[in-house]
Amino acid sequence: MKALLALPLVLAVPVSAQAQWKPYPRVLQFRADGDGAWTVSCQLLDKNGKPVAFELDDRGKDRFNREVTGGQCSYRAAPDETLRIIIAGDYACPLPAPEEDSCAQTFAAGSTGQLEIRRRGHAS
């Protein structure tokens, strides 16, 4: 009988925990992943117009989450490995060839480039 009472509680935990998490759309969610020596560097402005700089790389820092108004990012894939970039939030997708239905792209080994980050509906 105790097992029957515990079952509904166990099933309810994942549903309620999942329902509580909702990303804040004004927050830029920027993720990068790859092997080898890759880097992503960004120079952005926060909602008060103050500079925000961040660097993602193969040494462990692979994501950035913060409310920003826009700015520039540059990326460099490792010479012999791909680099995957994923961007979420209320921002125009700056990737040159994003996957269907998402702002994600895998760049070929040795790729370099720049991305303009800006909120949707705002001029650069």
Secondary structure as the mmCIF struct_conf table of DSSP 4:
data_model
#
loop_
_struct_conf.conf_type_id
_struct_conf.id
_struct_conf.beg_label_comp_id
_struct_conf.beg_label_asym_id
_struct_conf.beg_label_seq_id
_struct_conf.end_label_comp_id
_struct_conf.end_label_asym_id
_struct_conf.end_label_seq_id
HELX_RH_AL_P HELX_RH_AL_P1 LYS A 2 GLN A 20
TURN_TY1_P TURN_TY1_P1 PRO A 25 ARG A 26
STRN STRN1 VAL A 27 GLY A 34
BEND BEND1 ASP A 35 ALA A 37
STRN STRN2 THR A 39 ASP A 46
TURN_TY1_P TURN_TY1_P2 LYS A 47 ASN A 48
BEND BEND2 GLY A 49 GLY A 49
STRN STRN3 PRO A 51 ASP A 57
TURN_TY1_P TURN_TY1_P3 ASP A 58 ARG A 59
BEND BEND3 GLY A 60 GLY A 60
STRN STRN4 ARG A 63 ARG A 76
TURN_TY1_P TURN_TY1_P4 PRO A 79 ASP A 80
BEND BEND4 GLU A 81 GLU A 81
STRN STRN5 LEU A 83 ALA A 88
BEND BEND5 GLY A 89 ASP A 90
STRN STRN6 TYR A 91 TYR A 91
BEND BEND6 PRO A 96 ALA A 97
HELX_LH_PP_P HELX_LH_PP_P1 PRO A 98 GLU A 99
TURN_TY1_P TURN_TY1_P5 GLU A 100 ASP A 101
BEND BEND7 SER A 102 CYS A 103
STRN STRN7 ALA A 104 PHE A 107
HELX_LH_PP_P HELX_LH_PP_P2 ALA A 108 ALA A 108
TURN_TY1_P TURN_TY1_P6 ALA A 109 GLY A 110
STRN STRN8 THR A 112 ARG A 118
STRN STRN9 ARG A 119 ARG A 119
TURN_TY1_P TURN_TY1_P7 ARG A 120 GLY A 121
#
